[in-house]
């Protein structure tokens, strides 16, 4: 199986503060790969570095045959990487549909705006019902749907999800993970960052455990869920 994205020795941080200390990771085409770990492990920094929002200081990032190390964010998006960031970051005074259409404004996606909208509304019928509603008036779960939908509008090859279940009611957590499963069944490759370790390992094919900016465990998701270190540290078992 060929790697869609391959990361080797990735180092990055903020100013003089190093967060990632040499991360190796890959996502094969058609896989869900999850990265789990506690607060401050470097999970969000990893996503932001891949997306070009944090400048890496060393290592290799190759995506779909392209060297994307230190490329600007807009170029990385045009190559086919999209993210639904932690905190959703919607425009609250714009409608749901306007927020979604912003995600489809890339050159690679503009010509298929209607098809993309239809796909988002099929995945999240609640967004279709609220398409004219201001994004800032949505519930937390609905805002998360809109954030994922906006990323889908870019028609990505790799979808990066940063804590999609954070702060949601249990019923909404189920909705989120079901939507991620549906996207995977449609052939989308997904890099999933999650504190909900049990759910994410149940959904993914492979996983990485990140601690203090370094990968301390990696392997098949089912094997990781049975690993005593993971069970004690993250599953409370």
C-alpha positions in Angstrom: 0.0 0.0 0.0 1.4 3.4 -1.0 1.7 6.3 1.5 -0.4 9.3 0.6 1.5 11.4 3.2 4.8 10.5 4.7 6.4 12.4 7.5 10.0 11.7 8.7 11.9 13.4 11.5 9.4 16.3 11.7 10.5 19.0 14.1 8.5 22.2 14.8 7.3 24.6 17.5 6.7 28.2 18.3 9.6 30.5 18.4 12.3 29.0 20.6 9.9 26.4 22.0 10.2 23.1 20.3 7.0 21.0 20.4 7.6 18.2 17.9 11.0 16.4 18.4 11.3 14.2 15.3 8.0 12.6 14.4 7.7 9.8 11.9 4.2 9.1 10.6 2.5 8.0 7.4 -1.1 7.7 6.1 -1.8 5.2 3.3 -4.4 6.0 0.7 -7.8 5.0 2.0 -6.8 4.7 5.6 -8.0 6.2 8.8 -4.9 6.8 11.0 -5.4 8.2 14.5 -2.9 10.1 16.6 -3.8 10.0 20.3 -2.2 11.5 23.4 -2.8 13.8 26.3 -3.0 17.5 26.4 0.3 19.1 25.4 1.5 16.0 23.5 1.9 18.0 20.3 -1.2 16.7 18.4 -2.5 20.0 17.2 1.0 21.3 16.4 1.4 18.2 14.2 -1.8 19.1 12.2 -0.9 22.7 12.0 2.6 21.9 10.8 1.4 19.6 8.1 -1.1 22.3 7.0 1.7 24.9 6.7 0.3 27.0 9.6 3.3 26.3 11.8 6.8 26.5 10.2 8.7 23.2 10.6 12.4 23.4 11.6 13.4 20.0 10.3 12.3 16.8 8.7 10.4 15.7 5.6 6.8 16.0 4.6 5.8 14.4 1.3 2.2 14.4 0.1 1.0 12.6 -3.0 4.4 12.7 -4.5 5.1 16.4 -3.6 7.5 17.9 -1.2 5.3 20.1 1.0 7.9 21.0 3.7 7.6 24.7 4.3 5.1 25.3 1.5 2.5 28.0 2.2 -0.9 26.9 3.4 -2.8 27.8 0.3 -0.5 25.6 -1.9 -0.9 22.7 0.5 -4.7 23.1 0.3 -4.6 23.1 -3.5 -2.7 19.9 -3.5 -5.5 18.2 -1.6 -5.1 18.5 2.2 -8.0 20.0 4.2 -8.5 20.2 7.9 -11.4 20.8 10.3 -9.5 22.6 13.1 -9.9 22.3 16.8 -12.4 25.0 17.9 -14.2 24.8 14.5 -13.2 28.5 13.6 -16.4 29.2 11.6 -17.4 32.8 10.7 -20.2 33.3 13.2 -21.9 36.2 11.3 -22.1 34.3 8.0 -24.7 31.7 7.1 -24.0 28.0 7.3 -24.0 27.8 3.5 -21.7 30.8 3.1 -19.2 29.1 5.5 -19.4 25.9 3.5 -18.9 27.7 0.2 -15.7 29.3 1.5 -14.3 25.8 1.8 -15.1 25.2 -1.9 -13.4 28.4 -3.1 -10.1 26.6 -4.0 -9.3 26.3 -7.7 -9.4 22.5 -7.3 -13.0 22.6 -6.0 -14.8 25.6 -7.5 -16.2 23.8 -10.5 -18.0 21.2 -8.3 -19.5 23.5 -5.7 -23.1 22.2 -6.1 -22.0 18.5 -6.1 -19.9 19.2 -3.0 -22.8 21.0 -1.2 -25.1 18.1 -2.0 -22.6 15.7 -0.5 -22.2 17.7 2.7 -26.0 18.0 3.1 -26.4 14.3 2.5 -23.8 13.5 5.2 -25.3 16.1 7.6 -29.0 16.6 6.9 -29.2 19.0 9.9 -27.0 21.5 8.0 -29.3 21.4 5.1 -32.1 22.4 7.4 -30.0 25.3 8.8 -28.3 26.4 5.6 -29.5 30.0 6.0 -28.9 30.2 9.7 -26.0 32.2 11.1 -23.1 29.8 12.0 -22.7 31.5 15.4 -26.2 30.4 16.4 -25.6 26.7 15.9 -25.1 24.2 18.7 -21.6 22.9 19.3 -22.4 19.7 17.5 -23.8 21.5 14.5 -20.8 23.8 14.3 -18.6 20.7 14.2 -20.7 19.3 11.4 -20.2 22.7 9.5 -16.4 22.6 10.2 -16.1 19.1 8.7 -18.4 20.0 5.9 -16.3 23.1 5.0 -13.2 20.9 4.8 -15.1 18.4 2.6 -16.0 21.3 0.2 -12.3 21.5 -0.7 -12.6 18.0 -2.2 -9.5 16.8 -0.3 -7.5 13.7 -0.8 -6.5 13.8 2.9 -8.9 15.1 5.6 -7.3 16.1 8.9 -9.7 16.3 11.9 -8.5 17.9 15.1 -10.5 16.8 18.1 -13.9 16.5 16.3 -15.6 15.1 19.5 -14.2 17.7 21.9 -16.9 19.2 24.2 -19.8 17.4 22.5 -22.7 15.5 24.1 -22.4 11.7 23.8 -25.1 11.5 21.2 -23.2 14.1 19.0 -20.0 12.2 19.5 -21.7 9.1 18.0 -22.9 11.3 15.1 -19.3 12.6 14.4 -17.7 9.2 14.5 -20.5 7.8 12.2 -19.8 10.6 9.7 -16.1 9.9 9.8 -16.8 6.2 9.1 -19.0 7.1 6.2 -16.3 9.4 4.7 -13.8 6.6 5.0 -16.2 4.2 3.3 -16.4 6.7 0.4 -12.6 6.2 0.0 -11.3 9.3 1.8 -8.0 9.2 3.6 -8.3 10.6 7.2 -5.8 11.7 9.8 -7.7 11.8 13.1 -6.4 13.7 16.1 -8.5 12.7 19.2 -8.5 12.6 23.0 -11.3 10.0 22.8 -8.8 7.2 22.5 -11.2 4.2 22.7 -13.5 5.6 19.9 -10.7 6.6 17.6 -8.8 3.4 17.9 -12.1 1.5 17.2 -12.5 3.5 14.0 -9.0 3.6 12.7 -6.8 1.1 10.9 -3.6 2.3 12.5 -2.6 4.6 15.3 0.3 6.5 16.9 0.6 7.5 20.5 2.3 11.0 20.9 3.9 12.1 24.1 5.9 15.2 24.6 6.2 15.7 20.9 7.5 12.2 20.1 5.9 9.0 18.9 6.2 6.5 21.7 4.0 3.7 20.3 2.6 2.9 16.9 0.8 0.0 15.2 -2.4 -1.5 14.2 -5.3 0.2 16.0 -6.7 -3.0 17.5 -3.3 -4.0 18.8 -2.8 -0.5 20.4 -6.2 -0.8 22.1 -5.0 -4.0 23.7 -1.6 -2.7 24.7 -1.3 -2.5 28.5 0.4 0.9 28.4 -2.4 2.4 26.3 -5.0 0.8 28.4 -3.6 2.2 31.6 -2.6 5.6 30.4 -5.6 6.5 28.1 -8.4 4.0 28.6 -8.5 3.9 32.4 -8.2 0.1 32.5 
